[in-house]
Amino acid sequence: MKEQEQMNTKERLVRAGVKLFSKYGYAETSTRMIATEAGVNLSAIAFHYTNKENLYKTCLDYIVEKIRAYYSPSCQEIEEVFAKGEMTEEMAWKYLGRLIDLQIEAALGKQYQPTLALVYREESGPEGARPLTSEVFTWQEGVMARLLQVAADLPEDRAKVASRFINGSIIAFGEHKSLIAPYISEHRGDGARWLRGQIKADCLAVARGLKAEER
């Protein structure tokens, strides 16, 4: 029972930390704020994590696992097709569309906003505690770059740049939603669906344009 209570306290602290670090950033979030949000004594942070920095790193690790779980099914499936030597141009375009859909959902889905907010604020955190940007971009971008080499017939270096451009553009929509809100309101009920479709179409158009250039 005591172990279960400790686990519950640790989980509450992590969830409170994710919420507050994503909202206020590392520097502006105090241990007292986290303890209050978690509904535990301030001493619980020192007991379980020693200090704020260690709790912050634990919060990042918690989010990293969620990010990996989010991308894993699609990225692993794609990597398996490559490993078998079965990736065709048609399949590459299909998988490319799937990865773009994943990134659009990560950028615009309400449930992913705390994660995205932590990514935006990561540079202001303690040195050496910045794994989220790598997890959000590096693996997914690497897989996308391989697909672009097949789908758009791009050399590796151009495929990597194109992948970074596509993913960075999508994530920027999540970071600056207020800039696109007027366009969503014009479409009322189907605004989110319209926006997602437009972003995807534009990203695929970029890839197809690069294929045309290569030819």
N, C-alpha and C positions, 0 to 999 in steps of 0.2 A: 504493500500500500504506500509506504514511504517513498519507494522508488518511483511509483506511478505519479505521486504528487510532485516529485522533482521533475519528472519528464514534462508534466503539465506546465509547471512553472517555466521551464526552459523554452517550451514551445510558445507560451504566451509572450515571453520576452522577445523571442525571434519575430513573431508576428507583429508585435508592437513596434519593434525596431524597423522592420521593413516598411511599415506604414509611415512612421515618423521620419526616417532617413530619406525616404522617397519624397516626402512632402516638404521637408525643411532643409535637407542636406546634412552632411556629417557634422560640420562645425556648429550649426544652429540647433542641433538636437542634443539635449542633455540627458544624462542617465536618469535624472529625476523625472523628466517627461516620459521616458520609456517605462519606468517603473509604474508611474501613475496610469499610463495607457494600458499596461498589462495587468494592473490591479494587484501588484505585489509590493513588498517592501523594497526600498532602495538597496538594502544590503544583499538582496537576491542576485543582483547583477555582479557584485564583487564575488559572491560565493560561487556562482556558476561560470562566470566569464572573466573574472579578475578586473577588467576595465572596459570602457566604451569601445576602444579599438578592437578588442577581441570579439565583443558582441557584434560589432559592425561586420567583421570578417565572417562571422558565423552566418549573419543575415545574407551576405553575398553568396556564401557557399550554398545556402538554402535556395536562393534564387537560381544559381547556376544549375543545380540539379533539375529544377523545373524547366529551365531553358533547354537543357539536354533532352529531357523527356519530350518536350514539345517538338523538337526537330528530328529526333532519332528515327521514328518510323519511316519518314520519307527519305531522309538522307541515307539511312542504311540500305533501304531498298534500292536506291539509285546506285550506291556503291557496289552492291551485289551484282547488279546488271552489268556494270563496267567490269567487274572482276571476271565475269563469265564471258566477256567479249561480245555481248549481245546488244549493246547500245546502238540503235539506229538513229538517223536524223529525225524521223517521225516520233520515236519514243523520247528523244531528247527535248523536242518542243513540248511534248505532253508533260514531262517532268519539270521542265522550266516553268510552265504555267502553274504547276502545283506548288513549287517553291515560292513563286511570286504571291500566290494566294496565302500561303503560310505567313509570309512577311507582312502582307497587308493586314491580316488578322492580328498579328502581333502589334502592329502600329496603331490600329484603330479599335481593336476589341477592348471593351471596358475592363474586363478582368485582367488584362495585361498592363494596364496603366501604371501600377506601382513598380513593376519590373522595368518598364520603359523609363519611368522617372528616375529610378536608381541609375540606369545607364547614362542618362543625361547628366546626372550629378556626380558620376563616378570620378571625374577628374579632380573634383574638390575634396575627395576623401584622402585618407592617409596614403603615403607612398607605398607601393608594393601591394596595395589592396584594390586592384582594378581588373578583376577577371571578367566582368560582365560584357564589356565591349568585345572582347575576344570571343566569348561564347556566342554572343548574338550574331557577330559578323563572320569570324574566321572560318568556322566549319561550314556553315551554310553557304558562304560566299565561295569557298573552295569547291564545293560540290556544284554550285551554279556555274562557276567558271569552266569546269570540265564539260558540263552540258553545252555551254556556249561554244566550246571548241568543236563540238559535233554538230549542233544545230545551225550555228552561223558560220561554221568553217573558219574560226578565228585562231590565230596563234595564241599560245598560252599567255603571253604578257598582255595582249589586248583583251583577252577573255577575262583576265583578272581585273583589269581596269573597268571593263563593262559591268562585271558583277558588282564591284564596289559602287559604281554609279547607280545601278538599278536599286540595290539594297539601301544605299544612303538616301536616295530620293524618296523611297517608300517610308523609311523611318522618319524623315523630315516632316512628312504629313502628320505623323503622330505627335511630333514635338510641337508643331505649330497649327493645331486644329483651328484656332481662332481665325487664321488667314483663309481657311477654306469654308468656314461656317456659312457665309453668305450664299455660296454656290449650292451647298447642301439644302438650304432652306427653300431655294427656288424649286426643288423637286419634292418638297414636303415628305410624304410618307416613305417614298422609296429613295430618299436622299442618300442614305448610307450605301445601298445596293448600287445606285448609279455611280457614286464616287469610287467604290471598289472596282467596278467594271471599267471605269475610265482610267484609273491608275494602272490596272493590269494591261489594258489595251495599249497604253502609252509605253509601258515597259517592254512589251513584246515588240512594239513598233521600233523601239530603239535597237533591239537585237536584230530584227529583220533588216533594218537600215544598215547595220554593220555588215551583215551577210552580203547585201547588195554591193557595198563598198569593196569588199574583198574580191568580188567577182569582177 
